[in-house]
Amino acid sequence: MWNRWLFRKMDNSPLIIFRIFFGFLVACESFGAIATGWVHRNLIAPRFTFPFIDFDWLQPLPGVGMYIYFAVMGLLGLFIALGYKYRFSIILFTILWAAVYLMQKTAYNNHYYLLVLISLFMCFVPANKNYSLDTKKHQEKQTDAMYSYVKWFIVLQLFIVYVYASIAKLYGDWLDFSMIRILMQPVADYPFIGEPLQQDWAHKIIGTTGILFDLLIIPALLWRRTRKTAFFLSIFFHLFNAIVFQIGIFPFLSLAFNVFFFEPKTIRKLFFRKKKAYTANELVIPKYNNTLLAVMSIYFSIQLLLPVRHHLIADNVLWTEEGHRLSWRMMLRSRAGKGQFKLVNNDTGKETIIKPAEFLNSSQQRKVFAYPDFAWQFAGYLEKEYSKNGEDISVYLENSQVSINDRPYAPFIDSRTDLANTPWLRFTHHEWILPSQLEDK
């Protein structure tokens, strides 16, 4: 059954146009990161970039290196769109994007993670087999067909993203719309839409729509009777996100995914009128079918398990953040923290209160008191900075308090814990994170 479903050939028009959209959008993202100052704020100006734990070896290039780095990614995006040396271009882009994603998390965004996954997928599919410079030079490699698993991989990946995003919203602060109020506060000064978005009725519409859209959009796009309606709702939904939240290319990338839900002949008529139609619909089972099925099974098992891993970790993920990342828990919380870092020289007994502003930019300072992994990494950074002469250094976070979703501040990190000399636990709860003070809502 799986072979008949995944290895039947179909018209490759959706994949070809998606490659063009994808390349153009990642080029815009890369060049835009330079133009808007994102590269400077997050990768050049900071003394310490807070890489993902275990990826400390990934550090920004010195000087203007990161500008060149992102310019190269932008050029690779254009090469991908044009289908020029496609395989080399997409593999190199994937490596570079994954590296920049892992080398800093101050500007963490679930969409950056999604882009890693989609880029990796694009490394293995024949997206350059038509309307590309590669096949213009080698016309014998041109084809109008692709395996059906290309479409279904994208569909299943998106289904996981959206459904988990919907389920994650089924908690008190979203259901009573208080989280929507917090999300809308930064746009209060927007012309025309700012004031209406502060109203209770708008919060109820946005909150309810967010849950229903995420839950139903993929089934609605798959069903022919609701496909067009779902598509136009997608346009409104993603353009709203683009305007209100200003999250780069990702609303437009989300719209680009829609090409996999329409009939290939519709895509061909819209974008490739001269392209030959593929109608053979033949079943061609490749020699690697069992290997591919095994790889896809492992991949999607991981995708299904990662978002629920926080249920195996003690306490509330909204409080501890343990298991939050890579889980499609989007726009669910607002965190603010406070406290002070105390450095103790165990050889001399000298105590020093550290001012984070001497080491971190404003965005990092907000994170370091509110997120446990940031606090732990900063403590380790301080220990290295102050123990260069071999001193025995301990680092404590005193008077640590955090506010979740505008609640009153509550004690957060145990001030007795030497964070600089405490191991990071990757799969279990950290006891130095004090018990949750979140009331049920």
C-alpha positions as CSV (number, residue, x, y, z in Angstrom):
1,M,0.0,0.0,0.0
2,W,2.7,2.4,1.0
3,N,4.6,1.8,-2.3
4,R,1.5,2.5,-4.4
5,W,0.9,5.7,-2.5
6,L,4.4,7.1,-2.3
7,F,6.1,5.8,-5.5
8,R,3.5,6.6,-8.1
9,K,4.7,9.3,-10.5
10,M,3.0,12.7,-10.8
11,D,3.5,16.0,-12.5
12,N,6.4,17.9,-10.9
13,S,5.1,21.4,-11.5
14,P,4.4,22.0,-7.7
15,L,7.9,21.1,-6.8
16,I,9.5,23.2,-9.6
17,I,7.5,26.4,-8.7
18,F,8.1,25.8,-5.0
19,R,11.9,25.7,-5.7
20,I,11.7,29.0,-7.4
21,F,9.6,30.6,-4.5
22,F,11.8,29.0,-1.9
23,G,15.1,30.2,-3.4
24,F,13.8,33.7,-3.9
25,L,12.4,33.9,-0.3
26,V,15.6,32.6,1.4
27,A,17.6,35.1,-0.7
28,C,15.3,37.9,0.6
29,E,15.7,36.5,4.2
30,S,19.5,36.5,3.9
31,F,20.0,39.9,2.3
32,G,17.3,41.3,4.5
33,A,19.1,40.2,7.6
34,I,22.0,42.3,6.6
35,A,19.9,45.3,5.5
36,T,17.7,45.4,8.6
37,G,20.7,45.1,11.0
38,W,19.7,41.6,12.2
39,V,23.2,40.2,11.5
40,H,24.9,43.1,13.4
41,R,22.5,42.9,16.4
42,N,22.6,39.2,16.9
43,L,25.9,37.9,15.5
44,I,28.5,40.8,15.3
45,A,27.8,43.2,18.1
46,P,27.4,40.7,21.0
47,R,30.4,39.5,22.9
48,F,28.6,36.2,23.5
49,T,25.9,34.8,21.3
50,F,24.2,32.1,23.4
51,P,24.5,29.2,21.0
52,F,22.5,26.1,21.4
53,I,23.9,24.0,24.2
54,D,26.5,21.5,22.9
55,F,27.2,23.9,19.9
56,D,29.6,26.3,21.6
57,W,32.1,25.5,18.9
58,L,29.8,27.3,16.4
59,Q,30.9,31.0,16.7
60,P,30.3,33.9,14.4
61,L,33.0,34.8,12.0
62,P,35.1,37.9,13.0
63,G,35.0,41.3,11.5
64,V,32.8,41.5,8.5
65,G,32.7,37.8,8.1
66,M,29.1,37.4,9.0
67,Y,28.1,39.9,6.4
68,I,29.9,37.9,3.8
69,Y,28.4,34.7,5.2
70,F,24.8,36.0,4.8
71,A,25.6,37.5,1.4
72,V,26.8,34.0,0.3
73,M,23.5,32.5,1.6
74,G,21.6,35.2,-0.4
75,L,23.5,34.3,-3.6
76,L,22.8,30.6,-3.0
77,G,19.1,31.4,-2.6
78,L,19.2,33.0,-6.1
79,F,21.1,30.0,-7.5
80,I,18.4,27.7,-6.0
81,A,15.6,29.7,-7.6
82,L,17.4,29.6,-10.9
83,G,18.2,26.0,-10.6
84,Y,21.9,26.7,-11.1
85,K,24.2,24.0,-9.7
86,Y,21.2,23.2,-7.6
87,R,22.4,20.3,-5.5
88,F,25.6,22.1,-4.4
89,S,23.7,25.3,-3.8
90,I,20.9,23.8,-1.6
91,I,23.3,21.6,0.4
92,L,25.6,24.5,1.1
93,F,22.7,26.8,2.0
94,T,21.3,24.1,4.4
95,I,24.6,23.8,6.2
96,L,25.1,27.5,6.5
97,W,21.5,28.2,7.6
98,A,21.6,25.3,10.2
99,A,24.9,26.7,11.5
100,V,23.6,30.2,12.0
101,Y,20.4,28.8,13.6
102,L,22.5,26.9,16.1
103,M,25.1,29.6,16.9
104,Q,22.6,32.0,18.4
105,K,19.2,31.6,20.1
106,T,18.5,35.2,21.4
107,A,16.4,35.7,18.3
108,Y,15.0,32.1,18.4
109,N,12.0,31.5,16.2
110,N,10.2,28.2,15.4
111,H,10.2,29.3,11.8
112,Y,14.0,29.2,11.6
113,Y,13.8,25.6,12.7
114,L,11.2,24.8,10.1
115,L,13.4,26.4,7.4
116,V,16.2,24.0,8.5
117,L,13.9,21.0,8.0
118,I,12.6,22.2,4.7
119,S,16.0,23.0,3.4
120,L,17.2,19.6,4.4
121,F,14.3,18.0,2.6
122,M,15.1,20.1,-0.5
123,C,18.6,18.6,-0.6
124,F,17.2,15.2,-1.6
125,V,14.4,16.0,-4.1
126,P,14.8,16.6,-7.8
127,A,13.6,20.2,-7.7
128,N,15.9,21.2,-10.6
129,K,14.6,18.8,-13.2
130,N,12.7,21.4,-15.1
131,Y,12.8,25.2,-15.6
132,S,16.4,25.4,-14.4
133,L,19.7,26.4,-15.7
134,D,20.9,22.9,-14.9
135,T,18.6,21.2,-17.3
136,K,19.0,24.0,-19.9
137,K,22.6,22.9,-20.1
138,H,21.9,19.2,-19.8
139,Q,18.5,18.7,-21.4
140,E,18.8,14.9,-21.2
141,K,18.2,15.3,-17.4
142,Q,14.9,17.2,-17.8
143,T,11.8,15.5,-16.7
144,D,8.1,16.4,-16.1
145,A,7.5,13.9,-13.3
146,M,8.4,13.3,-9.7
147,Y,7.5,10.7,-7.1
148,S,4.3,11.3,-5.0
149,Y,6.3,11.0,-1.8
150,V,7.7,14.5,-2.4
151,K,4.2,16.0,-2.0
152,W,3.2,13.8,0.9
153,F,6.4,14.5,2.8
154,I,5.6,18.3,2.8
155,V,1.9,17.7,3.6
156,L,2.7,15.5,6.6
157,Q,5.4,17.9,7.9
158,L,3.0,20.8,7.7
159,F,0.2,18.8,9.3
160,I,2.5,18.0,12.3
161,V,3.5,21.7,12.6
162,Y,0.0,23.1,12.5
163,V,-1.7,20.5,14.6
164,Y,0.8,20.7,17.4
165,A,0.6,24.5,17.2
166,S,-3.1,24.2,17.7
167,I,-3.0,21.7,20.6
168,A,-0.4,23.9,22.4
169,K,-2.8,26.8,22.4
170,L,-5.4,24.8,24.4
171,Y,-4.3,26.2,27.8
172,G,-5.6,28.8,30.1
173,D,-3.8,31.9,29.0
174,W,-4.8,31.4,25.4
175,L,-8.3,30.3,26.1
176,D,-9.1,33.3,28.2
177,F,-7.5,35.5,25.5
178,S,-5.1,37.1,28.0
179,M,-2.1,35.9,25.8
180,I,-3.7,37.6,22.8
181,R,-3.9,40.8,24.7
182,I,-0.1,40.6,25.4
183,L,0.7,39.8,21.8
184,M,-1.3,42.8,20.5
185,Q,0.2,45.3,22.9
186,P,3.3,46.0,20.8
187,V,1.2,47.0,17.8
188,A,-1.0,49.5,19.6
189,D,0.6,52.4,17.7
190,Y,0.1,50.8,14.2
191,P,-2.0,53.0,12.0
192,F,-5.5,51.9,11.2
193,I,-5.2,48.5,12.9
194,G,-3.4,49.3,16.1
195,E,-6.4,50.5,18.1
196,P,-8.9,47.8,17.0
197,L,-6.4,45.1,17.9
198,Q,-6.5,46.2,21.5
199,Q,-10.2,45.4,21.8
200,D,-11.6,42.4,23.6
201,W,-13.7,41.4,20.6
202,A,-10.6,41.3,18.4
203,H,-8.7,39.2,20.9
204,K,-11.6,36.6,20.9
205,I,-11.6,36.4,17.1
206,I,-7.8,36.1,16.9
207,G,-7.6,33.6,19.7
208,T,-10.3,31.4,18.4
209,T,-9.2,31.7,14.8
210,G,-5.6,30.8,15.7
211,I,-6.7,27.4,17.2
212,L,-9.2,26.5,14.4
213,F,-6.9,27.6,11.6
214,D,-4.0,25.6,12.8
215,L,-6.1,22.5,13.4
216,L,-8.1,22.5,10.2
217,I,-6.1,24.2,7.5
218,I,-4.3,21.1,6.2
219,P,-7.4,18.9,6.0
220,A,-9.3,21.9,4.4
221,L,-6.5,22.3,1.7
222,L,-6.5,18.6,1.0
223,W,-10.3,18.4,0.4
224,R,-11.2,19.8,-3.0
225,R,-14.5,21.3,-1.9
226,T,-12.8,23.5,0.7
227,R,-9.5,24.0,-1.0
228,K,-10.1,27.4,-2.5
229,T,-11.7,28.8,0.6
230,A,-8.9,27.5,2.7
231,F,-6.4,29.1,0.3
232,F,-7.9,32.5,0.6
233,L,-8.2,32.2,4.4
234,S,-4.5,31.3,4.3
235,I,-3.7,34.4,2.4
236,F,-5.5,36.6,5.0
237,F,-4.1,34.7,8.0
238,H,-0.4,34.8,6.8
239,L,-0.6,38.4,5.6
240,F,-2.0,39.4,9.0
241,N,0.9,37.6,10.7
242,A,3.4,39.3,8.3
243,I,2.0,42.8,9.1
244,V,1.4,42.4,12.8
245,F,4.3,40.3,13.9
246,Q,6.9,41.1,11.2
247,I,8.4,37.7,11.1
248,G,10.3,37.9,7.8
249,I,9.7,35.5,4.9
250,F,7.8,32.9,6.8
251,P,4.2,34.0,6.2
252,F,5.1,34.0,2.5
253,L,6.9,30.6,2.7
254,S,3.8,29.3,4.3
255,L,1.8,30.5,1.4
256,A,4.3,29.0,-1.0
257,F,3.5,25.5,0.5
258,N,0.0,25.8,-0.9
259,V,1.3,24.8,-4.4
260,F,1.5,21.2,-3.1
261,F,-2.2,21.1,-2.4
262,F,-3.5,22.1,-5.8
263,E,-3.8,19.8,-8.8
264,P,-0.5,19.9,-10.8
265,K,-2.5,20.9,-13.9
266,T,-3.7,24.1,-12.1
267,I,-0.1,24.9,-11.1
268,R,1.1,24.3,-14.6
269,K,-1.6,26.5,-16.1
270,L,-0.7,29.3,-13.7
271,F,3.1,29.2,-13.9
272,F,4.3,26.9,-16.7
273,R,2.0,27.2,-19.7
274,K,4.6,25.8,-22.1
275,K,5.5,22.9,-19.8
276,K,4.5,19.4,-21.0
277,A,1.9,17.8,-18.9
278,Y,2.7,14.5,-17.2
279,T,-0.4,12.2,-17.2
280,A,1.1,8.7,-17.2
281,N,0.5,8.2,-13.4
282,E,2.7,5.1,-13.5
283,L,3.9,3.2,-10.5
284,V,7.7,2.9,-10.4
285,I,9.1,1.4,-7.3
286,P,12.8,2.3,-6.9
287,K,15.4,0.0,-5.5
288,Y,15.8,2.3,-2.5
289,N,12.2,2.1,-1.5
290,N,12.7,0.2,1.7
291,T,15.5,2.5,2.8
292,L,13.5,5.5,2.1
293,L,10.5,4.2,4.0
294,A,12.7,3.4,7.0
295,V,14.3,6.9,6.9
296,M,11.0,8.6,6.6
297,S,9.6,6.5,9.5
298,I,12.4,7.5,11.7
299,Y,12.2,11.1,10.7
300,F,8.5,11.5,11.3
301,S,8.7,9.5,14.6
302,I,11.2,12.1,15.8
303,Q,8.9,14.9,14.6
304,L,6.0,13.4,16.5
305,L,7.9,12.7,19.7
306,L,9.9,16.0,20.1
307,P,6.8,18.2,20.7
308,V,5.5,16.0,23.5
309,R,8.8,15.4,25.3
310,H,8.0,18.0,27.9
311,H,5.3,15.7,29.3
312,L,8.1,13.4,30.4
313,I,9.9,16.2,32.3
314,A,8.7,17.4,35.7
315,D,6.8,20.6,36.2
316,N,5.1,22.9,33.7
317,V,6.9,23.6,30.5
318,L,5.5,27.2,30.5
319,W,7.4,27.7,33.7
320,T,10.6,25.7,33.2
321,E,11.0,26.0,29.4
322,E,12.3,22.4,29.4
323,G,11.1,20.9,26.2
324,H,9.8,24.1,24.7
325,R,12.1,24.5,21.7
326,L,11.6,22.3,18.5
327,S,8.0,21.7,19.6
328,W,5.9,24.2,17.6
329,R,4.9,26.0,20.7
330,M,4.5,29.3,19.0
331,M,3.5,32.7,20.6
332,L,2.4,31.0,23.8
333,R,4.2,33.0,26.5
334,S,5.7,36.3,27.5
335,R,8.5,36.1,30.0
336,A,10.3,38.8,32.1
337,G,12.9,38.2,34.7
338,K,15.1,39.9,37.2
339,G,17.9,39.1,39.7
340,Q,21.6,39.6,40.0
341,F,24.6,37.4,39.2
342,K,27.1,37.0,42.0
343,L,30.6,35.8,41.3
344,V,32.6,34.2,44.1
345,N,36.3,33.6,44.0
346,N,36.6,30.4,46.1
347,D,40.4,30.9,46.6
348,T,40.2,34.4,48.0
349,G,36.5,34.6,49.2
350,K,36.0,37.8,47.2
351,E,32.4,38.3,46.0
352,T,31.6,40.4,42.9
353,I,28.2,41.5,41.7
354,I,28.1,41.3,37.9
355,K,26.4,43.8,35.7
356,P,25.1,41.9,32.7
357,A,25.0,45.2,30.7
358,E,28.8,45.0,30.6
359,F,28.7,41.8,28.6
360,L,25.2,41.5,27.0
361,N,23.0,43.6,24.7
362,S,19.5,44.6,25.8
363,S,17.8,41.5,24.2
364,Q,20.2,39.2,25.8
365,Q,19.8,40.8,29.2
366,R,16.0,40.2,29.0
367,K,16.6,36.6,28.2
368,V,19.3,35.9,30.8
369,F,17.1,36.5,33.8
370,A,13.9,34.9,32.3
371,Y,15.2,31.6,30.7
372,P,17.1,29.0,32.7
373,D,19.4,27.9,29.8
374,F,20.4,31.5,29.2
375,A,21.2,31.9,32.9
376,W,23.2,28.7,33.0
377,Q,25.2,29.6,29.9
378,F,25.9,33.1,31.1
379,A,27.2,31.7,34.4
380,G,29.5,29.4,32.4
381,Y,30.7,32.3,30.3
382,L,31.4,34.4,33.4
383,E,33.3,31.5,35.0
384,K,35.6,31.2,31.9
385,E,36.1,35.0,31.8
386,Y,37.1,35.3,35.4
387,S,39.1,32.1,35.9
388,K,41.7,32.8,33.2
389,N,44.4,32.8,35.9
390,G,43.4,29.4,37.3
391,E,41.1,30.7,40.1
392,D,38.3,28.6,41.4
393,I,35.1,30.6,40.5
394,S,31.5,30.0,41.4
395,V,28.5,31.9,39.9
396,Y,25.1,32.3,41.6
397,L,21.9,34.0,40.4
398,E,20.5,35.7,43.5
399,N,17.0,37.1,44.0
400,S,15.9,35.4,40.7
401,Q,12.3,36.0,39.9
402,V,10.3,35.6,36.7
403,S,6.9,36.8,35.4
404,I,5.0,34.6,33.0
405,N,2.3,36.3,30.8
406,D,2.2,39.4,33.0
407,R,1.6,37.5,36.2
408,P,3.3,38.7,39.4
409,Y,7.0,37.9,39.8
410,A,7.7,34.7,41.5
411,P,11.0,33.0,42.7
412,F,12.6,31.1,39.8
413,I,16.2,29.9,40.2
414,D,17.6,28.6,43.4
415,S,20.2,31.1,44.6
416,R,22.2,28.4,46.4
417,T,23.1,26.7,43.1
418,D,26.5,27.3,41.6
419,L,25.4,27.5,38.0
420,A,28.9,27.6,36.6
421,N,29.7,24.2,38.1
422,T,26.4,22.5,37.6
423,P,25.9,20.1,34.7
424,W,23.2,20.7,32.1
425,L,20.6,17.9,32.0
426,R,19.3,17.4,28.4
427,F,16.4,15.0,29.1
428,T,15.4,15.5,32.7
429,H,14.3,18.3,35.0
430,H,16.8,20.7,36.7
431,E,16.1,20.8,40.4
432,W,17.6,24.3,40.7
433,I,14.6,25.6,38.8
434,L,12.2,26.3,41.7
435,P,8.7,24.7,41.6
436,S,6.2,26.4,39.4
437,Q,4.2,29.2,40.8
438,L,1.7,29.2,38.0
439,E,-1.9,29.0,39.0
440,D,-4.3,27.0,36.9
441,K,-6.5,29.0,34.6
